[in-house]
Amino acid sequence: RTVRYVPESSKDKIISDEDVFETLLKLFKALFINDFNRQAHILALLPEIRSKYLELQTVQQKQSKVNSYNHQSRHVFTPEEVLFNTLGFTISRDQSSLVSAGTGVFVTKGFVPKGTVVSMYPGTVYRKHEPIFFQSLGNPFIFRCIDGVLIDGNDKGLSRSVYRSCSRRDQLGPFQMSDESWLTATLQNPLAVGQYVNNCSREKAANVCYQEFDVPGYFPVELKQYLPNIVYSHDIESHPRCVVLVTLRNIKQGEELFSNYYTVVS
């Protein structure tokens, strides 16, 4: 595996944190509105923002009527369709084009411009001092951030159980603080497949790069259900760490994503 040398953490930004935030916000809002009926119990507790989403939903309905032959009922899109309608592309897991590389991630529809958030690295977030020994055994999905924070993106075994336990621990009534669906075949957040992006090789140059992003405190609580990361320690108050994959060049439909790892613990 290759190493991407970064002189200091402040230089490890392909795009700004504001751009990452705006992209996630745009997609998560679209996912939320698309799944509006299931969100009723959440909106009942947030009357001050309910009207805002109703207005956004009305705008979306008008737009979909223009592009749809069915004017009788509102069409509910799949998360992949929402991703395409919002950001102009879809991605999915499939057999890698690299020999013996196993699963990879491909752009299956659309076009991804340079400097776009194209995927997210899901998993449990561990600080440097926190125990991860047993979860790390035989685990190729542990990503090390520049500051030593570890993200365990394994969707099986003990790693899976730990993530689910932490996620359900942090749930506040109807408000989910993270997304568990990346542990299943049916993704609620279609970007949460970044742990399956393969490292670049001599034949396949890197076209995406990892970028760390700390979720700000003002991130909308109703949209945290789409964040595919959860912190291991409940007693530490800090901004949850996410890692996104940002495109280094334009990527066309059918291309596989290849990363340049900073460091990976395996």
MONOR-V718198 format. One record per residue. N is the residue number from 0. RES is the residue in one small letter. SS is DSSP state (A for helix, B for strand, O for the rest). OMEGA is omega in whole degrees, 0 to 359 (* if undefined). D_LAST is the distance of its C-alpha to the last C-alpha in whole Angstrom. Layout:
n->N res->RES ss->SS omega->OMEGA d_last->D_LAST
n->N res->RES ss->SS omega->OMEGA d_last->D_LAST
//
This chain:
n->0 res->r ss->O omega->183 d_last->11
n->1 res->t ss->O omega->179 d_last->13
n->2 res->v ss->O omega->176 d_last->14
n->3 res->r ss->O omega->185 d_last->17
n->4 res->y ss->O omega->179 d_last->19
n->5 res->v ss->O omega->184 d_last->20
n->6 res->p ss->O omega->176 d_last->23
n->7 res->e ss->O omega->187 d_last->23
n->8 res->s ss->A omega->181 d_last->22
n->9 res->s ss->A omega->180 d_last->26
n->10 res->k ss->A omega->186 d_last->25
n->11 res->d ss->O omega->181 d_last->22
n->12 res->k ss->O omega->175 d_last->25
n->13 res->i ss->O omega->174 d_last->25
n->14 res->i ss->O omega->183 d_last->28
n->15 res->s ss->O omega->175 d_last->29
n->16 res->d ss->A omega->179 d_last->28
n->17 res->e ss->A omega->179 d_last->32
n->18 res->d ss->A omega->176 d_last->31
n->19 res->v ss->A omega->181 d_last->28
n->20 res->f ss->A omega->183 d_last->30
n->21 res->e ss->A omega->178 d_last->32
n->22 res->t ss->A omega->180 d_last->30
n->23 res->l ss->A omega->180 d_last->29
n->24 res->l ss->A omega->181 d_last->32
n->25 res->k ss->A omega->180 d_last->34
n->26 res->l ss->A omega->183 d_last->32
n->27 res->f ss->A omega->176 d_last->31
n->28 res->k ss->A omega->180 d_last->35
n->29 res->a ss->A omega->177 d_last->36
n->30 res->l ss->A omega->181 d_last->34
n->31 res->f ss->A omega->181 d_last->35
n->32 res->i ss->A omega->179 d_last->39
n->33 res->n ss->A omega->181 d_last->38
n->34 res->d ss->O omega->192 d_last->37
n->35 res->f ss->A omega->183 d_last->40
n->36 res->n ss->A omega->181 d_last->42
n->37 res->r ss->A omega->184 d_last->39
n->38 res->q ss->A omega->186 d_last->39
n->39 res->a ss->A omega->182 d_last->42
n->40 res->h ss->A omega->177 d_last->42
n->41 res->i ss->A omega->182 d_last->39
n->42 res->l ss->A omega->178 d_last->42
n->43 res->a ss->O omega->180 d_last->45
n->44 res->l ss->O omega->181 d_last->43
n->45 res->l ss->O omega->184 d_last->43
n->46 res->p ss->A omega->183 d_last->47
n->47 res->e ss->A omega->179 d_last->46
n->48 res->i ss->A omega->181 d_last->44
n->49 res->r ss->A omega->181 d_last->45
n->50 res->s ss->A omega->179 d_last->48
n->51 res->k ss->A omega->180 d_last->45
n->52 res->y ss->A omega->176 d_last->43
n->53 res->l ss->A omega->177 d_last->46
n->54 res->e ss->A omega->179 d_last->47
n->55 res->l ss->A omega->179 d_last->44
n->56 res->q ss->A omega->179 d_last->44
n->57 res->t ss->A omega->178 d_last->48
n->58 res->v ss->A omega->180 d_last->47
n->59 res->q ss->A omega->180 d_last->45
n->60 res->q ss->A omega->179 d_last->47
n->61 res->k ss->A omega->179 d_last->50
n->62 res->q ss->A omega->181 d_last->47
n->63 res->s ss->A omega->178 d_last->46
n->64 res->k ss->A omega->178 d_last->50
n->65 res->v ss->A omega->184 d_last->51
n->66 res->n ss->O omega->185 d_last->48
n->67 res->s ss->O omega->177 d_last->48
n->68 res->y ss->O omega->183 d_last->51
n->69 res->n ss->O omega->180 d_last->51
n->70 res->h ss->O omega->185 d_last->53
n->71 res->q ss->O omega->183 d_last->53
n->72 res->s ss->O omega->180 d_last->50
n->73 res->r ss->O omega->180 d_last->46
n->74 res->h ss->O omega->175 d_last->44
n->75 res->v ss->O omega->183 d_last->40
n->76 res->f ss->O omega->170 d_last->38
n->77 res->t ss->O omega->177 d_last->34
n->78 res->p ss->A omega->179 d_last->31
n->79 res->e ss->A omega->177 d_last->31
n->80 res->e ss->A omega->177 d_last->34
n->81 res->v ss->A omega->178 d_last->34
n->82 res->l ss->A omega->180 d_last->31
n->83 res->f ss->A omega->181 d_last->33
n->84 res->n ss->A omega->184 d_last->37
n->85 res->t ss->A omega->186 d_last->35
n->86 res->l ss->A omega->174 d_last->33
n->87 res->g ss->O omega->179 d_last->34
n->88 res->f ss->B omega->169 d_last->31
n->89 res->t ss->B omega->176 d_last->29
n->90 res->i ss->B omega->177 d_last->25
n->91 res->s ss->B omega->177 d_last->24
n->92 res->r ss->B omega->177 d_last->21
n->93 res->d ss->B omega->178 d_last->22
n->94 res->q ss->B omega->183 d_last->21
n->95 res->s ss->O omega->176 d_last->20
n->96 res->s ss->O omega->177 d_last->22
n->97 res->l ss->O omega->180 d_last->19
n->98 res->v ss->O omega->177 d_last->20
n->99 res->s ss->O omega->181 d_last->17
n->100 res->a ss->O omega->180 d_last->15
n->101 res->g ss->O omega->183 d_last->16
n->102 res->t ss->B omega->174 d_last->17
n->103 res->g ss->B omega->180 d_last->18
n->104 res->v ss->B omega->184 d_last->20
n->105 res->f ss->B omega->167 d_last->23
n->106 res->v ss->B omega->188 d_last->26
n->107 res->t ss->B omega->180 d_last->29
n->108 res->k ss->B omega->174 d_last->32
n->109 res->g ss->B omega->186 d_last->33
n->110 res->f ss->B omega->181 d_last->32
n->111 res->v ss->B omega->180 d_last->30
n->112 res->p ss->O omega->174 d_last->31
n->113 res->k ss->O omega->178 d_last->29
n->114 res->g ss->O omega->181 d_last->28
n->115 res->t ss->O omega->171 d_last->28
n->116 res->v ss->B omega->186 d_last->25
n->117 res->v ss->B omega->181 d_last->24
n->118 res->s ss->B omega->177 d_last->21
n->119 res->m ss->B omega->179 d_last->19
n->120 res->y ss->B omega->184 d_last->16
n->121 res->p ss->O omega->172 d_last->16
n->122 res->g ss->B omega->177 d_last->15
n->123 res->t ss->B omega->184 d_last->16
n->124 res->v ss->B omega->181 d_last->16
n->125 res->y ss->B omega->170 d_last->15
n->126 res->r ss->O omega->186 d_last->17
n->127 res->k ss->O omega->186 d_last->16
n->128 res->h ss->O omega->187 d_last->18
n->129 res->e ss->O omega->186 d_last->17
n->130 res->p ss->O omega->179 d_last->15
n->131 res->i ss->O omega->187 d_last->12
n->132 res->f ss->A omega->185 d_last->11
n->133 res->f ss->A omega->178 d_last->12
n->134 res->q ss->A omega->185 d_last->11
n->135 res->s ss->A omega->184 d_last->7
n->136 res->l ss->O omega->179 d_last->8
n->137 res->g ss->O omega->186 d_last->7
n->138 res->n ss->O omega->181 d_last->6
n->139 res->p ss->O omega->187 d_last->5
n->140 res->f ss->O omega->180 d_last->7
n->141 res->i ss->B omega->183 d_last->7
n->142 res->f ss->B omega->179 d_last->9
n->143 res->r ss->B omega->176 d_last->10
n->144 res->c ss->O omega->183 d_last->14
n->145 res->i ss->O omega->182 d_last->16
n->146 res->d ss->O omega->178 d_last->17
n->147 res->g ss->O omega->175 d_last->14
n->148 res->v ss->O omega->181 d_last->15
n->149 res->l ss->B omega->174 d_last->11
n->150 res->i ss->B omega->181 d_last->12
n->151 res->d ss->B omega->183 d_last->11
n->152 res->g ss->O omega->179 d_last->12
n->153 res->n ss->O omega->182 d_last->11
n->154 res->d ss->O omega->181 d_last->15
n->155 res->k ss->O omega->172 d_last->15
n->156 res->g ss->A omega->182 d_last->16
n->157 res->l ss->A omega->180 d_last->16
n->158 res->s ss->A omega->179 d_last->14
n->159 res->r ss->A omega->181 d_last->17
n->160 res->s ss->A omega->180 d_last->19
n->161 res->v ss->A omega->180 d_last->18
n->162 res->y ss->A omega->181 d_last->19
n->163 res->r ss->A omega->180 d_last->22
n->164 res->s ss->A omega->180 d_last->23
n->165 res->c ss->A omega->181 d_last->23
n->166 res->s ss->A omega->181 d_last->24
n->167 res->r ss->A omega->175 d_last->27
n->168 res->r ss->A omega->187 d_last->28
n->169 res->d ss->O omega->180 d_last->28
n->170 res->q ss->O omega->180 d_last->30
n->171 res->l ss->B omega->184 d_last->34
n->172 res->g ss->O omega->179 d_last->36
n->173 res->p ss->O omega->185 d_last->36
n->174 res->f ss->B omega->175 d_last->34
n->175 res->q ss->O omega->182 d_last->30
n->176 res->m ss->O omega->180 d_last->28
n->177 res->s ss->O omega->182 d_last->25
n->178 res->d ss->O omega->177 d_last->24
n->179 res->e ss->O omega->190 d_last->23
n->180 res->s ss->A omega->178 d_last->24
n->181 res->w ss->A omega->176 d_last->21
n->182 res->l ss->A omega->183 d_last->20
n->183 res->t ss->O omega->178 d_last->23
n->184 res->a ss->O omega->182 d_last->24
n->185 res->t ss->O omega->186 d_last->27
n->186 res->l ss->O omega->173 d_last->25
n->187 res->q ss->O omega->174 d_last->28
n->188 res->n ss->O omega->187 d_last->26
n->189 res->p ss->O omega->177 d_last->25
n->190 res->l ss->O omega->192 d_last->23
n->191 res->a ss->O omega->178 d_last->20
n->192 res->v ss->O omega->187 d_last->18
n->193 res->g ss->A omega->180 d_last->16
n->194 res->q ss->A omega->180 d_last->13
n->195 res->y ss->A omega->176 d_last->14
n->196 res->v ss->O omega->184 d_last->15
n->197 res->n ss->B omega->177 d_last->14
n->198 res->n ss->B omega->179 d_last->13
n->199 res->c ss->O omega->179 d_last->17
n->200 res->s ss->O omega->178 d_last->18
n->201 res->r ss->O omega->181 d_last->21
n->202 res->e ss->O omega->185 d_last->23
n->203 res->k ss->O omega->181 d_last->22
n->204 res->a ss->O omega->179 d_last->22
n->205 res->a ss->O omega->174 d_last->20
n->206 res->n ss->O omega->174 d_last->22
n->207 res->v ss->B omega->181 d_last->21
n->208 res->c ss->B omega->178 d_last->19
n->209 res->y ss->B omega->176 d_last->17
n->210 res->q ss->B omega->181 d_last->20
n->211 res->e ss->B omega->184 d_last->19
n->212 res->f ss->B omega->176 d_last->22
n->213 res->d ss->B omega->183 d_last->24
n->214 res->v ss->O omega->184 d_last->26
n->215 res->p ss->O omega->181 d_last->29
n->216 res->g ss->O omega->182 d_last->32
n->217 res->y ss->O omega->177 d_last->34
n->218 res->f ss->O omega->185 d_last->32
n->219 res->p ss->O omega->185 d_last->34
n->220 res->v ss->A omega->182 d_last->34
n->221 res->e ss->A omega->182 d_last->35
n->222 res->l ss->A omega->180 d_last->32
n->223 res->k ss->A omega->178 d_last->29
n->224 res->q ss->A omega->180 d_last->29
n->225 res->y ss->A omega->179 d_last->27
n->226 res->l ss->O omega->185 d_last->24
n->227 res->p ss->O omega->180 d_last->21
n->228 res->n ss->B omega->178 d_last->19
n->229 res->i ss->B omega->179 d_last->21
n->230 res->v ss->B omega->183 d_last->20
n->231 res->y ss->O omega->183 d_last->19
n->232 res->s ss->O omega->182 d_last->22
n->233 res->h ss->O omega->189 d_last->26
n->234 res->d ss->O omega->181 d_last->28
n->235 res->i ss->O omega->178 d_last->26
n->236 res->e ss->O omega->178 d_last->28
n->237 res->s ss->O omega->179 d_last->26
n->238 res->h ss->O omega->180 d_last->26
n->239 res->p ss->O omega->178 d_last->23
n->240 res->r ss->B omega->170 d_last->20
n->241 res->c ss->B omega->172 d_last->19
n->242 res->v ss->B omega->178 d_last->18
n->243 res->v ss->B omega->175 d_last->20
n->244 res->l ss->B omega->184 d_last->20
n->245 res->v ss->B omega->182 d_last->23
n->246 res->t ss->B omega->179 d_last->24
n->247 res->l ss->O omega->178 d_last->25
n->248 res->r ss->O omega->173 d_last->28
n->249 res->n ss->O omega->181 d_last->30
n->250 res->i ss->B omega->184 d_last->28
n->251 res->k ss->B omega->177 d_last->31
n->252 res->q ss->O omega->178 d_last->31
n->253 res->g ss->O omega->181 d_last->29
n->254 res->e ss->O omega->174 d_last->26
n->255 res->e ss->B omega->177 d_last->23
n->256 res->l ss->O omega->176 d_last->20
n->257 res->f ss->B omega->185 d_last->18
n->258 res->s ss->B omega->171 d_last->16
n->259 res->n ss->O omega->185 d_last->16
n->260 res->y ss->O omega->169 d_last->12
n->261 res->y ss->O omega->169 d_last->13
n->262 res->t ss->B omega->177 d_last->10
n->263 res->v ss->B omega->177 d_last->6
n->264 res->v ss->B omega->180 d_last->4
n->265 res->s ss->O omega->* d_last->0
//
